[in-house]
Amino acid sequence: MPQPTIAAINGGCADSALSIAAAADFRIASDSTVFNTDFPTAGLPGDLAGI
């Protein structure tokens, strides 16, 4: 994509939302943002090709 993408993250960012945020060119997160991968707790094998 020729235009830069910006992800605004406010609050929790886990699993597929984390993949979408990681794919953005710029990420702006609030002070209360928590990044988490919850796949092992759910019994799933990784990020399912998100990143």
ABEGO torsion letter per residue (X at the ends): XABBBBBBBBEBBBEAAAAAAAABABBBBBAABBBBBAAAAAGBBEAGGAX
